[in-house]
Amino acid sequence: MKQSSIKTKALRSIGFGAALLSLTPLAAPAALAESLSVSPTRMEVPASNQTTLTLKADGKEASVLQLRVMEWKEGQDPSRMKATRDVVISPPAARLNPREELTVRVVRTKKRAVRGRECYRVLVDRLPGKEQSGQAVKLQVRHSVPLCFS
């Protein structure tokens, strides 16, 4: 590859990065207006096979949430998760008003006893809300909480 071609690609990458950074101030107010707290941030569940997760809407707008559990191996890239029915979450969808809190149940339904560790990820997606103005950026925010049974 020619030296000038490498320089051109580098300049394009820098330009693209600068363009993305310039959009950050537009996204920040929307992100702050609709924040969501999830706790705990990691779940270690002994033999009981069930636990809870607490969600709290800290923003000024209601939050629409989708909740799912995906099979995952510790140390594995979280993008390589797969759907499972071994663990269920209730409710699987919710709407939280500002300053409202919701306790979600997470239950392992798999009949076979846990051998060693079984790991999953609880995905909490905050779906984009209504647009504030013509220039607002809609963001989908995902919390991915590790869940391990032992």
Stockholm file with secondary structure:
# STOCKHOLM 1.0

chainA/1-150         MKQSSIKTKALRSIGFGAALLSLTPLAAPAALAESLSVSPTRMEVPASNQTTLTLKADGKEASVLQLRVMEWKEGQDPSRMKATRDVVISPPAARLNPREELTVRVVRTKKRAVRGRECYRVLVDRLPGKEQSGQAVKLQVRHSVPLCFS
#=GR chainA/1-150 SS CCHHHHHHHHHHHHHHHHHHHHHHHHHHHHHHHTCEEEECSSEEECTTCEEEEEEEECSSSCEEEEEEEEECCTTSCGGGCEECSSEEEESSEEEECTTCEEEEEEEECCSSCCCSCEEEEEEEEEECCCCSSTTCCCCCEEEEEEEEEC
#=GC SS_cons         CCHHHHHHHHHHHHHHHHHHHHHHHHHHHHHHHTCEEEECSSEEECTTCEEEEEEEECSSSCEEEEEEEEECCTTSCGGGCEECSSEEEESSEEEECTTCEEEEEEEECCSSCCCSCEEEEEEEEEECCCCSSTTCCCCCEEEEEEEEEC
//
